């Protein structure tokens, strides 16, 4: 014999619409929570003096809620158009508004908030969001519907200039972290600027990544009130030159990610060059024993390549032991690890510019006799870009210059959105995503306030 146990269900919709609640029941395996808009006291709420009358024709609107039960949850609203007569006899009609639901999308606002958060902030694909809604929350929805929700919100949000002004009002940025990339399916370049508070300020799509286009972008944020004291970018002359022209007194610091990326490139090539040398020696081996030894070393170098290239502080005990064994048998590995440790110390442990220069000289002197040309290229690269790469060591009494990788992180957010969402194929859609991202993360705005709300049959 089945036992029926009743439990109270509460949500933002039920709490906001207690006064118009009618009943709840199970219908065709779905939980129905019914409301009637006529029950609300509109006279008191809207200061209406005359008696309110209702049209006989009504509309039933079913709104899906995120279900935490075994059945779907549907809010069923009995909608009526109301009217009343003013003192001069003029008739005023109105359609009751309901809190926490969207009559256009036929879902609760919590479902729309969750879908936008998953898509924009968490990087979940639209297809997967539709699957999550269908399988976990029992809401039958398609990815095209979610795309329409995002487009409706993005279209009704304030312009990007207005959002930027509000962000400046909350926290005034003094740093400009700029980078760019070329999205798939287009020849255009998308530039992005972040600030010291890790906020994406604005994006800009242009024909290329040249100096003139970068300059227009920087002039645009300058006109909007961003006063840049310190700027960060990669080593592209398009950015470095345009930054200095638009903000003549700016202190430029190279994005640390790009500095390490260039050094890492030479380290990796130095290691691969050494392994190629081992492989070439295999062909020239005079004995089988020597051949087997070199074959084993070549295999070991390949298997341990990522451990050899690891930053010292990221190694575990087992990896340290493996490296020590390799260093004992191979002098190159010992030199390689010594160079890597000292490069890390140069950037991470130098207290001032003088200390950093002494460490660089130490690396240069230790690799003078090395036949591997890539060690020399590392020293050459650091020398050529000393002022940009180590600007943060030059000003001891100010925090205006510091090490950062925000330029790269801003660009990576755009790449993640592009990779995960088959809907981002245009500048328009990208701007919608960025605006939603900004208002959720930086302004704490309820995005559901910007959904269009047409009334069915109205």
DOTORBA-902662 format. One record per residue: x, y, z of N, C-alpha, C in turn; residue in three letters. Coordinates in steps of 0.2 Angstrom, whole numbers, plus 2048, in hexadecimal, padded with zeros to 3 digits. Each point is the difference from the previous one (the first is absolute). Layout:
<sites>
XYZXYZXYZALA;...
</sites>
This chain:
<sites>
8047FA8007FC806800804806800UNK;7FF8057FB8048068007FF805805UNK;8058038037FF8058058028067FDUNK;7FB8058018018077FD803804806UNK;8068037FF8028058058018077FDUNK;7FD8058038008077FD805803803UNK;8048047FC8068048037FF8077FDUNK;8028058047FF8077FD8068027FBUNK;7FE8037FB8058027FB8008077FFUNK;8068038018018077FF8058027FBUNK;8008057FD8048037FB800807800UNK;8048047FC7FF8077FF7F98027FDUNK;7FE7FC7FC7F98017FD7FB7FF805UNK;8007FB8047FA7FF805800805805UNK;8078028028008058057FE8077FEUNK;8018027FA7FF8067FD7F88017FEUNK;7FD7FA7FF7F98007FE7FB7FC805UNK;8028018067FC7FC8057F8803800UNK;7FF8067FE7FA8038017FB7FD7FAUNK;8037FE7FB7FC7FD7FA8007F97FFUNK;8037FC8058007F98007F97FD801UNK;7FF7FB7FC7F97FC8008007F9802UNK;8057FC7FD8007F98028067FD7FDUNK;8027FA8028057FC7FD7FD7F9800UNK;8027FC7FA7FE7F97FF8047FD7FBUNK;8007F97FF8037FD7FB7FC7FF7FAUNK;8028017FA7FD7FF7FA8047FD7FBUNK;7FE7FA7FD8047FC7FB808800802UNK;8017FE8078077FF802804807801UNK;7FC8068008048068017FD803806UNK;8048048047FD8048057FE8077FEUNK;7FA8018017FD8067FE7FF805806UNK;8028068007FF8058057FC8057FDUNK;7FA8018027FB8057FC7FF807803UNK;8008057FC7FF8078037FB8037FCUNK;7FC8058037FB8047FD802807801UNK;8018047FA8028078017FB805803UNK;7FA7FD8007FA805802800800808UNK;8047FC8037FF800808805806803UNK;8048027FC8058068027FC806801UNK;8028048057FD8068028038067FCUNK;7FE8017FA8038057FC7FE807801UNK;7FA8008047FE807802804803805UNK;8037FC8048048038058078017FEUNK;8027FB7FC8078007FD8018057FBUNK;7FB8027FC8018057FA7FC806802UNK;7FD8018067FD8058027FA8027FBUNK;7FC7FB7FF7FA8017FB7FA801805UNK;7FC8057FE7FA8028047FA7FC7FEUNK;7FF7FF7FA7FA7FD7FD8017F8801UNK;7FA7FD7FF8007F88008037FD7FAUNK;8047FB8018037FD7FA7FC7FA7FEUNK;7FF8007F97FC7FB7FD8057FC7FBUNK;7FD7FA7FF8057FB7FC7FC7FE7FAUNK;8047FF7FA7FD7FD7FA7FE7F9802UNK;7FB7FD7FC7FE7F98018057FC7FDUNK;8038027FA8057FB7FD807800804UNK;8027FA8018067FF8048057FC7FCUNK;8078018028057FC7FD8047FC806UNK;8017FA7FE8047FC8058077FF7FDUNK;8048028058078007FE8047FB804UNK;8037FB7FD8047FC804808802800UNK;8028008068078028018047FB803UNK;8067FE7FD8047FA803805803805UNK;8017FC8058048028068067FA800UNK;8068028038057FB8017FD7FB805UNK;8007FA7FE7FD7FB8048057FC804UNK;7FF8008078047FC8047FD7F9802UNK;7FA7FF7FD7FC7FA8028007FB7FAUNK;7FD7FB8007FF7FB7FB7FC8027FAUNK;7FC8058017FB8027FB8028087FEUNK;7FE8017FA8008077FE7FC805805UNK;8028068017FD8058037FD8057FCUNK;7FA8017FF7FD8057FC7FC805804UNK;8018077FF7FB8058037FB8017FBUNK;7FA8008027FA8017FB7FD806802UNK;8008057FC7FE8078017F98017FCUNK;7FB8018047FA8037FC8008077FFUNK;8018027FA8018077FE7FA8037FEUNK;7FE8068037FA8047FD8028077FFUNK;7FD8037FB8028087FF7FB804804UNK;8028048047FC8048057FF8077FDUNK;7FB8038037FF8077FE7FC804805UNK;8008078007FC8048057FF8067FDUNK;7FB8048027FE8067FE803806804UNK;8038057FD8028068047FA805801UNK;8028058047FA8048027FD8047FAUNK;8048017FA7FD8037FA7FD7FB7FCUNK;7FF7FA8027FD7FB7FC8047FC7FBUNK;8078028008047FD7FB8027F9803UNK;8007FB7FB8027F98038077FF7FFUNK;8037FD8058077FE8008017F8801UNK;8037FD7FB8017F98008077FF802UNK;8017FA8038077FE8028007F8801UNK;8067FE7FF8027F98008047FF806UNK;7FE7FC8058047FF8068077FD7FFUNK;8058038038067FD8008027FB806UNK;8037FB7FE8027FB805807800802UNK;8027FF8068078008028037F97FFUNK;8078017FE8047FA8007FF7FB7FAUNK;7FC8027FB7FF7FC7FA8008047FAUNK;8027FC7FA8008047FA7FA7FD7FCUNK;7FB8047FE7FB7FD7FC8027FF7F9UNK;8058047FE8027FF7F98047F97FFUNK;8047FE8058047FA7FF7FD7FA803UNK;7FB8018047FC7FB8038047FC805UNK;8058038038047FD806800805805UNK;8027FD8068018058068078047FFUNK;8008058038068047FF8077FD803UNK;7FF7FB8058057FD8028037FB7FBUNK;7FC7FD7FB8037FC7FB8048047FBUNK;7FD8067FF8048057FB807802803UNK;7FF8028078078028038057FA800UNK;7FE7FA8018047FA8008037FF7F9UNK;7FC8007FB8027FF7F98058057FEUNK;7FF8068028058057FE806800804UNK;8007FE8068067FF8048047FA7FEUNK;7FD7FB7FE8037FA7FD8048017FAUNK;7FC8047FB8038017FA805805800UNK;7FF806803805805800806800805UNK;7FE7FE8068058008058037FA801UNK;7FD7FA7FF8037FA8018027FC7F9UNK;7FE8037FA8037FE7FA7FD7F97FEUNK;7FA7FF8027FC7F97FE7FD8027F9UNK;8007FB7FC7FE8007F97F8801801UNK;7FD8037FB7F88018007FD7F97FFUNK;8037FB7FC7FD7FA8008007FC807UNK;8068018038007FC8077FC803805UNK;7FF8077FF7FB8038057F97FE7FFUNK;7FE7FF7FA7FA7FD7FE7FF7F9803UNK;8057FC7FF8007F98037FF800808UNK;8048058038008018077F9801802UNK;7FD8057FD7F98028027FB7FB7FFUNK;8017FC7FA7FB7FA7FF8017FB804UNK;8067FD8028017FA804800801807UNK;8038068028008018087FA804802UNK;7FF8067FD7FA8048027FA7FF7FDUNK;7FF7FB7FB7FA7FE7FD7FC8067FDUNK;8048047FC7FE8067FC8017FE7F9UNK;7FB7FE7FC8017FF7F98028067FCUNK;8078017FE8028067FD8057FF7FBUNK;8008047FB8057FF7FA806805801UNK;8067FF7FD8058048007FE8077FCUNK;7FC7FF7FB7FE8077FD7FC804804UNK;7FC7FD8057FC804805805804804UNK;8057FC8038058038048038067FDUNK;8027FF7F98038057FC7FC806800UNK;7F97FF7FF7FC8068007FF804806UNK;8007FC806800803806806805801UNK;8067FD7FE8068048018008067FBUNK;7FE7FF7FA7FF8067FB7FB805803UNK;7FA7FE8037FB805802803804806UNK;8047FD8048038038068068057FDUNK;8047FD7FC8068047FD7FD8067FCUNK;7FB8007FD7FD8057FC7FD806804UNK;7FE7FE8067FC805804805803806UNK;8067FD8008058038058028067FEUNK;8038058048028067FE8067FF7FBUNK;8028057FD8068007FB8067FF804UNK;8057FD7FC8067FF803804806803UNK;7FF8067FD8038068037FC802807UNK;7FA7FE8007FC8028078037FB805UNK;8017FA7FE8027FB805807801803UNK;8048037FB807802802800805804UNK;7FC8057FF8008068047FD7FE808UNK;7FC7FC8007FE7FD8078057FD803UNK;8047FC7FC8067FC803805805803UNK;8018057FC8058068027FE803806UNK;7F98018017FD8048068017FB806UNK;8007FA7FF8017FB806807800802UNK;8047FF7FB8077FF8018048037FAUNK;8048068028038037FA8067FC7FEUNK;8017FE7FA8067FC7FE8068057FEUNK;8067FD8028068047FE8047FC7FBUNK;7FF7FA7FF8047FB7FC7FC7FE7FAUNK;8047FF7FB7FD7FD7FA8047FA7FEUNK;7FC7FA7FF8037FA7FE7FD7FE7FAUNK;8048017FA7FD7FF7FA8037FA7FCUNK;7FB7FD7FC8027FA7FC7FB7FF7FBUNK;8027FC7FB7FB7FE7FB8017F97FDUNK;7FB7FE7FC8007FA7FD7FB8007FAUNK;8017FB7FC7FC7FF7FA7FB7FA800UNK;7FA8028017FB7FA8017FF7FC7FAUNK;7FE7F98017FF7FC7FB7FB8027FBUNK;8017FF7FA7FA8027FB8008077FEUNK;8058048028018077FE8078027FFUNK;8018057FC8078037FF801806805UNK;7FB8028038008068058047FE806UNK;8028068038047FF8077FB803805UNK;8007FC8067FC803806805802805UNK;8008068028048028057FC801807UNK;8047FF8057FC800807805803805UNK;7FC8048048048048057FE7FE807UNK;8047FE8057FE7FF807804805804UNK;7FE8018068038048058037FD806UNK;8038048058037FD8057FB7FC805UNK;7FA8017FF7FB7FC8057FE7FA7FCUNK;8037FE7FB7FF7FA7FC7F98007FDUNK;7FE8067FE7F98017FC8028017F9UNK;7FC7FD7FC8008027F97FC8067FFUNK;8048057FD7FD8077FF7FB8007FAUNK;8047FE7FA7FC8017FA8047FB7FBUNK;7FC7FE7FB8037FD7FA7FF8047FAUNK;8047FE7FB8008047F98027FC7FBUNK;7FB7FF7FB8027FD7FA8028047FAUNK;8057FE7FD8038057FB8037FB7FAUNK;8028037FB8037FC7FA8067FD801UNK;8048038048077FD801803802807UNK;8067FE8028038018068058057FFUNK;8008057FB8058057FF800806805UNK;8058048008018058047FA805800UNK;7FD8027FA7FB8058007F97FD803UNK;7FF7FA7FF7FA7FD803800800807UNK;8067FE803801800807800807803UNK;8028057FC8008078037F9802800UNK;7FC7FE7FB7F98028007FC7FD807UNK;8027FA8017FD7FD806802803806UNK;8068028018038038067FD807801UNK;7FF8047FA7FD8068007F9800802UNK;7FD7FB7FF7F97FF8017FF7FF808UNK;8047FC8037FF800808803806803UNK;8048047FD8038068037FA805800UNK;7FC8007FA7FB8058007FA7FE805UNK;8007FA8027FB7FE805802801807UNK;8068028018028028078057FC803UNK;8037FB7FC8057FC803807803800UNK;8028028068078038008057FB802UNK;8047FE7FB8057FA801806803802UNK;8037FD8068078028028057FA7FFUNK;7FD7FA8008057FA7FE7FC7FC7FBUNK;8047FE7FB7FD7FC7FA8047F9800UNK;7FC7FB7FE8037F97FF7FE7FD7F9UNK;8047FD7FD7FE7FD7FA8067FB7FEUNK;7FF7FC7FA8067FC7FE8058047FDUNK;8057FD7FC8058047FD7FE8037F9UNK;7FA7FF7FE7FE8037FA8018077FFUNK;8038037FB8018077FF7FA8047FFUNK;7FB7FC7FD7F98037FF7FE803807UNK;8017FC8057FD803807805804803UNK;8067FE8018058048038018077FEUNK;8008017F98008077FD7FA804801UNK;7FA7FD7FF7FA8038007FE802808UNK;8027FC8047FF802807804806802UNK;8078017FE8048068027FD8067FCUNK;7FD7FF7FA7FE8067FD7F9803803UNK;7FC7FB8027F9802803801803807UNK;8057FC804801802807807801801UNK;8038067FE8078027FF8047FE807UNK;7FD8018068038008067FF7F9803UNK;7FE7FB7FD7FE7F98028077FD802UNK;7FF7FB8058067FC8017FE7F97FDUNK;8047FD7FC7FE7FA7FC8047FA803UNK;7FC7FB8028037FA8027FD7FA7FCUNK;8057FC7FD7FE7FA7FC7FC7FB804UNK;7FB7FE7FD7FB7FB8038057FA802UNK;8007FE8068057FB8037FF7F97FCUNK;7FA7FE7FF7FF7FA7FC8038007F9UNK;8008057FD8048007F9807800801UNK;8038038058078008028027F9801UNK;7FD7FC8048017F98027FF7FC7FAUNK;7FB8017FC7FE7FC7FA8068007FBUNK;8048067FF8058017FC8067FC802UNK;8018008078067FD8037FF7F8800UNK;7FA7FE8017FE7F98008017FD7F9UNK;7FE8047FB8017FE7F98087FE7FFUNK;8048048028077FF7FF8037FA805UNK;7FD7FF8068027FB8047FE7F97FDUNK;7FA8007FD7FD7FA7FD8047FE7FAUNK;8028057FC8047FF7FA8077FD802UNK;8038038068067FE8028007F8802UNK;7FB7FE8037FF7F98037FF7FC7FAUNK;7FC8027FB7FF7FC7FA8067FF7FBUNK;8048058008068007FC8057FB803UNK;8008008078057FB8037FD7F97FFUNK;7FA7FF8007FD7F97FF8027FE7F9UNK;7FF8057FB8027FE7F98077FE7FFUNK;8048048048087FE8008017F9803UNK;7FC7FE8058017F98027FD7FB7FBUNK;7FB8027FC7FD7FB7FB8057FF7FAUNK;8048067FF8058007FA8067FC803UNK;8028008068057FC8037FF7F87FFUNK;7F97FE8017FE7F97FF8027FD7FAUNK;8008047FA8017FE7FA8087FF7FFUNK;8048048048077FF7FF8037FC806UNK;7FC7FC8048027FC8058057FA7FDUNK;8057FF8048057FB7FD7FE7F9803UNK;7FD7FF8067FE7FA8037F9800801UNK;7FE7F98017F87FF8017FF803807UNK;8047FF8057FF8028077FF808800UNK;8058037FC7FF8088007FA8027FCUNK;7FE7FC7FB7F98027FD7FB7FF805UNK;7FF7FA8037FB7FF8057FF806805UNK;8068028038018058057FD8067FEUNK;8028027F97FD8077FD7F97FF7FFUNK;7FE7FA7FE7F87FF7FE7FC801807UNK;8037FD8057FC801807800807802UNK;8068047FF8008078027FB8047FCUNK;8007FF7FA7FB8037FB7F97FF803UNK;7FF7FA8017F97FE8027FE804807UNK;8058008057FF8038067FF807800UNK;8048037FB8008087FF7F98027FEUNK;7FD7FB7FC7F98027FD7FB7FF805UNK;8007FA8047FB7FF805801805806UNK;8058038028018048058008087FEUNK;7FE8017FA8018077FD7FC805804UNK;7FA7FE8027FC805803803801808UNK;8037FB802803801807806804800UNK;8047FF7FB8068047FF7FE8087FFUNK;7FB8017FC7FE8077FF7FC803806UNK;7FE7FC8057FC803805804805805UNK;7FC8058028028058058027FC806UNK;8068018038027FD8067FB7FF806UNK;7FC8058017FC8008067FA7FC7FEUNK;7FF7FE7FA7FA7FB7FE8017F9800UNK;8077FE8028027F98007FE7FC806UNK;7FE7FA7FF7FE7FC8068077FC802UNK;7FF7FC8058067FC8038037FB7FAUNK;7FB7FD7FD8027FB7FB8038037FAUNK;7FE8067FE8028037FA807803802UNK;8018028068078038028057FA800UNK;7FE7FA8028057FA8008017FE7F9UNK;7FB8007FB8027FF7F98058057FDUNK;7FF8068028048057FD807800803UNK;8017FE8068077FF8038037FB7FCUNK;7FD7FA7FF8037FA7FD8028027F9UNK;7FC8047FC8018027FA8068057FFUNK;8018058058058048018077FD801UNK;8007FB8048067FC8018037FD7FAUNK;7FC7FE7FB8027FC7FA8018057FBUNK;7FD8068008008057FA802807802UNK;8068027FE8028078027FB8057FDUNK;7FE7FF7FA7FB8057FD7FA801804UNK;7FD7FB8037FA801804802804806UNK;8067FF8038028038068008087FEUNK;8038017FB8018077FD7F98037FFUNK;7FC7FC7FD7F98027FE7FC802806UNK;8007FC8057FC801806803806804UNK;8068018008048058037FD8077FDUNK;8008007F97FE8067FD7F9802801UNK;7FC7FA8007F88018017FF803807UNK;8047FD8057FF803807802807801UNK;8058027FD8038078007FB8057FCUNK;7FD7FE7FB7FC8047FC7F9801805UNK;7FE7FB8037FA801805802804805UNK;8068008038038048068008077FDUNK;8028017FA8018077FD7FA804801UNK;7FA7FC7FE7FA8047FF7FC7FF807UNK;8017FB8047FC7FF806803802806UNK;807800800803802807804806800UNK;8018047FA8048068007FC805803UNK;8048048057FD8058048008077FCUNK;8058007FC8018077FC8037FE7F9UNK;8018057FC8038007FA8077FD800UNK;8048038058077FE8018017F9801UNK;7FC7FD8048007F98027FF7FC7FAUNK;7FB8027FC7FD7FC7FA8068007FBUNK;8038067FF8068007FB8067FC802UNK;8017FF8068057FC8037FF7F87FEUNK;7F97FF8017FE7F97FE8007FE7F9UNK;7FF8057FC8007FF7F98077FF7FDUNK;8058048038077FF7FF8037F9802UNK;7FD7FE8058027F98027FD7FB7FBUNK;7FA8017FE7FE7FB7FB8048017F9UNK;8018067FE8048017FA8077FC801UNK;8048028058077FD8018007F8801UNK;7FA7FE8038007F88007FF7FD7FAUNK;7FD8037FB7FE7FD7FA8058027FAUNK;8058048018058027FB8037FB7FCUNK;8017FA8048037FB7FC7FB7FA7FDUNK;7FA8028017FB7FB7FE8008007F8UNK;7FF7FA7FD7FF8007F97F98017FEUNK;7FB8008057F98017FE7FF8077FFUNK;7FE8027FA7FF8077FF7FA803803UNK;7FB7FC8027FA802803801803807UNK;8057FE8048028038068028077FFUNK;8048027FB8028067FE7FA8057FEUNK;7FB7FD7FD7FA8047FD7FC802806UNK;8007FC8067FC802806803806803UNK;8078008008038068037FF8067FCUNK;8017FF7F97FF8057FB7F9803801UNK;7FB7FC8007F98028017FF805806UNK;8027FD8067FF8048068048077FFUNK;8068007FD8048068007FC8057FBUNK;7FD7FE7FB7FD8047FB7F9803803UNK;7FD7FC8047FA803803800801807UNK;8068028038018018077FB805803UNK;8008067FD7FC8058037F87FE800UNK;7FE7FD7FB7F97FE8007FE7FA804UNK;8057FB8007FE7FA804801801808UNK;8058048028018018077FF807802UNK;7FB8037FD7FE8078027FE800808UNK;7FD7FB8027FD7FF807806801805UNK;8067FF7FE806800805803807800UNK;7FE8047FC8038077FF7FD805805UNK;7FA7FF8027FD8058047FE7FD807UNK;8058018058007FD8067FA803805UNK;7FF8077FF7FC8048047F88007FDUNK;7FF7FD7FB7F98017FD7FD7F97FEUNK;7FA7FF8007FC7FA7FE7FE8017F9UNK;8018057FD7FD8017F98037FB7FBUNK;8067FE8018037FB7FC8007F9803UNK;7FE7FB7FD8007FA8048007FA7FAUNK;8017FA8027FF7FB7FC7F97FD7FFUNK;7FE7FF7FA7F97FD7FF8007FD7FAUNK;7FA7FB7FF7FF7FD7FA7F88017FEUNK;7FE8058027F98027FF7FE8017F8UNK;8058027FC7FF8017F97FE7F97FDUNK;8047FB8027FF7F97FD7F97FD803UNK;7FF8028067FA7FD8037F98037FDUNK;8018067FE7FA8037FD7FE7FD7F9UNK;8067FF7FC7FF7FD7FA7FE7F9800UNK;8027FC8057FE7F98017F97FF802UNK;7FD8058037F98008027FC8007F9UNK;8028047FB7FC8007FA8017FA7FCUNK;8067FD8008027FA7FD7FB7FA803UNK;8008008067FC7FB8047F88017FDUNK;7FE8068007F98017FE7FF7FD7F9UNK;8058027FB7FF7FE7F98017F97FFUNK;8047FD8048017F88007FA7FD802UNK;7FD8028067FB7FC8037F98027FDUNK;7FF8057FC7F98027FE8008007F9UNK;7FC7FC7FD7FF8007F87FC8067FEUNK;7FD8048057FC8067FF8048067FEUNK;8078008038048067FF8038007F9UNK;7FD8037FB8038007FA8008087FDUNK;7FE8048048008077FE801805806UNK;8028067FE8028058047FA802805UNK;7FA8007FD7FA8018047FF7FB806UNK;8007FA7FE7FF7FB805806800805UNK;8068017FE8058018057FF805805UNK;7FE8067FD7FE8068057FB7FE805UNK;7FB7FC7FE7FB7FE8048037FC806UNK;8047FC7FE8037FB806804804804UNK;8048057FE8058048047FC805804UNK;7FA8037FE7FC8048047FD7FC805UNK;7FD7FA7FF7FD7FC8058057FE805UNK;8067FE7FE8067FF805801805804UNK;8018067FD8018068047FB802806UNK;7FA8007FE7FB8028047FF7FB806UNK;8017F97FE7FF7FB806806800804UNK;8068017FD8067FF805802806803UNK;8008067FC8038068037FA805803UNK;7FA8007FD7FB8058037FB7FC804UNK;8007FA8007FB7FC8047F98027FFUNK;7FE8017F97FA8027FE7FC7F97FEUNK;7F98018027FC7FA7FE7FE8017F8UNK;8037FB7FC7FF8007F97F97FF7FEUNK;7FC7FD8047F97FF7FE7FC806800UNK;8038068037FC8067FF8008037F9UNK;8047FC7FC8018037F97FD7FB7FBUNK;7FB7FC8027FD7FB7FB7FA8047FEUNK;7FF7FF7F97F98037FD7FA7FC803UNK;7FB8038017FA7FD8047FA8017FCUNK;7FF7FE7FA7FA8007FC7FA7FC803UNK;7FA8028007FB7FC8037FC7FC7FAUNK;7FF7FA8017FD7FC7FB7F98027FEUNK;7FF8017FA7F98037FD7FF807802UNK;8058048037FF8078018028047FBUNK;
</sites>
